[in-house]
């Protein structure tokens, strides 16, 4: 890990809440990639509820934490390697655009 770019805590997780961690690659440059990890919570007894934005229910599943990590590809000797590109359909998202802008700001 080269950088922990951002961690947002948006709502507390209480004892007994069910948590699910989701992560995915949001951007790939020639030598690094950004991964966004999210921790979603559902109140105790609710499994796989809809996101709160979709049903407006206070008992719905909500994103409690989001973090952005930047990783650099290294071989066994610590030499920086090239990263394979993301498929084109993954590059045409809002997350890709935001991550690409952040990458440009970091490398300046």
N, C-alpha and C positions, 0 to 999 in steps of 0.2 A: 504494500500500500504506500503510495506516495503522498496522498492527501485525503484527509477527511474534510470535504469542502463545506458541508452544512449538515446540521442536525436540528430538526424542528420537532418539538414536543407540543402537540396540539391539544391533547386531552389526557387526563390521568388514566392509568390502568389500575383497576382495583383488584384486590385479592379475590380470586374466583372467576374473574373475567377470562374468557377464552381468547387467546391471541394466535394470530396467524402471521407469519413473516413471508412477504413476497419480495423478490428481488429480480432485477433484470438489467441487462446492458442497455444503456440509453445512447451511448456515443462511442465511436471507435475512431481514433486518429491513426497515424502510421505506427506509433509506438506506445500508445496508452489507450485505456478505455475508462469510461465512467459507468459506475453501477449505482443504481438507486435501489435502496432497500426500504420497505415500508412495513410497519407493524400495525396490523388491523386488530381491533378488539371488538368482541361481542359480549354483552352482559352474560353472566352465568346462566346456563340453561338454553341459550340461543346459539345454535350452531349454523353457520353459513347464512346469516341474515343478509338482507340487501343493504348496500351502502346508504347512509342516512340521507344523502342527497336524493336518492331515488324514491324513498318511501316516507320521509319526513318524520319517522318514528324515533323517539329518544332511545328506544331499545335496539335500534338498528346497529349494524356493524359500521364502525368509523375508523378512519386512519388516525392512530394515536401518535406515531412517530414516523418521520421520514428522514433518511440520511443519504448523502451522496459521497461516494468514494471514487478516487481515481487510482487506477492500477497501471503499472508499467510492466511490460512483458520482459522477463529476464531468463537467460538460460542458466544452467547449473553453475557457470563461472561468474554470473552476475553481469554478463554482457547484455545490453539492450537488444531485443529482437523486434522485428516488424510484426504488427498485428494484422490478422486477416480482416478484411472489411465486413461490415454488417450487410445483410441482404438489403437491396434497394427499398423494399417495402417498409423496413424498419427505420429508414432514414427520412421518411416523409411524415414525421410526426412532430407535434409541438415540442415534445421532450427533446427530440434530436436537435431541433433548431436552438432551443435554450442551451443545451449542452455544448453545441458547436460554438455558440457565442462565448460561453464561459471558457472553453478551451482556447479560443483565440486571445481572450484577455489574459489567460495564465501564461501563454507562451511569448507574449510581448516583452 
